[in-house]
Amino acid sequence: MPKPNSNPTPASGGQRRTPLLILATIVLVGVLGLLVWWRLYGRFEASTDDAYVNGNIVTVVPQTSGTVVEIDADNTQRVERGEPLVELDPTDARDALQKDEANLAQAVRQVREMFATVSQLSAAVQQHQLQLAQTQIDYVRAQNLQKIRGISTENYQHAELAHSTEQAGLIQAQQQLAAAEAAVANTTIATHPAVLQAEAQLRDAYLALQRTKVLSPVSGYVANRTVQVGQQVTTGTALLAVVPLNELWVDANFKETELANVRIGQSVRMQSDLYGRHTIYHGHVIGLAPGTGSAFDLLPPQNATGNWIKVVQRLPVRIALDPASIADHPLRIGLSMNVVVDTHDRSGLSLQPTATHHVDYITPVYGDQSAGVEALIDEIIRSNAGGKVLARARP
């Protein structure tokens, strides 16, 4: 029987080296892959997970004071632009409107009377002129008769007094006419200052009544409702907020050491913690903040005093979201986002070189509240001006 060999065979040493070679190969391939990724992609990306969804939070406040009698929307509900959110007691505003309607009607009638007075005084002046002409003839005749002793002294004095009286009467009538004409000079019934002032008061009362219905300035979702039925509110009292979730953006806070190659217009891809990494949002950089977050704190750091420790600062970068992405996967204000900026294209600027003159946000809701007042004013003027259709200046 052959004697067993106690020395290890060379093959056993090779078996131990095989896993090490495999591990070394894997590490080498990983390092090479990382270098290739960095060379082709990694050095052209700036990323951060310190990013949050932001948007407009439209605080709704009343434009007039009153008591809340109705609440038409609550938290999480969808509202459209122009829909009523809160209604105030309209009793006082309605009474004030009726009073100002009567004041406008009275002003129109008074101005109409002024124009009639002008016509009346103008006729009176013409009458005095005719009477003065007649007394002038009589007075000249009396003077001629007196020269030949053909008239008594008493009749002559009567002719002279009648002429003088008529002269004074004409002057008085002319002055009264001038005063009446000054009250309506260069105006019509519809453009007289008294009527315009009454119109302005009526517009204020009409708006006050319309504003008892607090309308939504934008379309969105109701949040942070604090108003209650029966509450007495004043102008400027915050009632609730409306959040338009179709007007969102992302504020990404990058370290100052990561922003050397970030430019306006660069494409961005993002992931939300709400939907996970399989949902990708797209957008682009629209601007870099003019200062770090700490620069706008209530108490900014005073690095020139005391002991100083350098802390890497973060600069907010605003990113516009693709509307299609938001429509498919809605976001909410305050959600966390993971942001990666593609910095391949570095031809853009980091700051806008010129001012952009355009309107970012606008609402026609409050202007529409006065849409019916002009028709109301036209009707009041027409019905109190003798049925005449009078042209007037629109505000």
DAPE-V891086 format. One record per run of one state. SS is the DSSP state (H for helix, E for strand, - for the rest). FROM is the first residue (numbers start at 1). TO is the last residue. If there is no record, write none. Layout:
BEGIN
ss:SS from:FROM to:TO
ss:SS from:FROM to:TO
END
This chain:
BEGIN
ss:- from:1 to:9
ss:H from:10 to:40
ss:- from:41 to:41
ss:H from:42 to:44
ss:E from:45 to:61
ss:- from:62 to:65
ss:E from:66 to:71
ss:- from:72 to:77
ss:E from:78 to:79
ss:- from:80 to:83
ss:E from:84 to:88
ss:- from:89 to:90
ss:H from:91 to:147
ss:- from:148 to:152
ss:H from:153 to:184
ss:- from:185 to:192
ss:H from:193 to:210
ss:- from:211 to:212
ss:E from:213 to:215
ss:- from:216 to:219
ss:E from:220 to:223
ss:- from:224 to:231
ss:E from:232 to:233
ss:- from:234 to:237
ss:E from:238 to:255
ss:H from:256 to:258
ss:- from:259 to:266
ss:E from:267 to:272
ss:- from:273 to:275
ss:E from:276 to:288
ss:- from:289 to:292
ss:H from:293 to:296
ss:- from:297 to:313
ss:E from:314 to:321
ss:- from:322 to:322
ss:H from:323 to:328
ss:- from:329 to:335
ss:E from:336 to:342
ss:- from:343 to:364
ss:H from:365 to:368
ss:- from:369 to:372
ss:H from:373 to:384
ss:- from:385 to:395
END
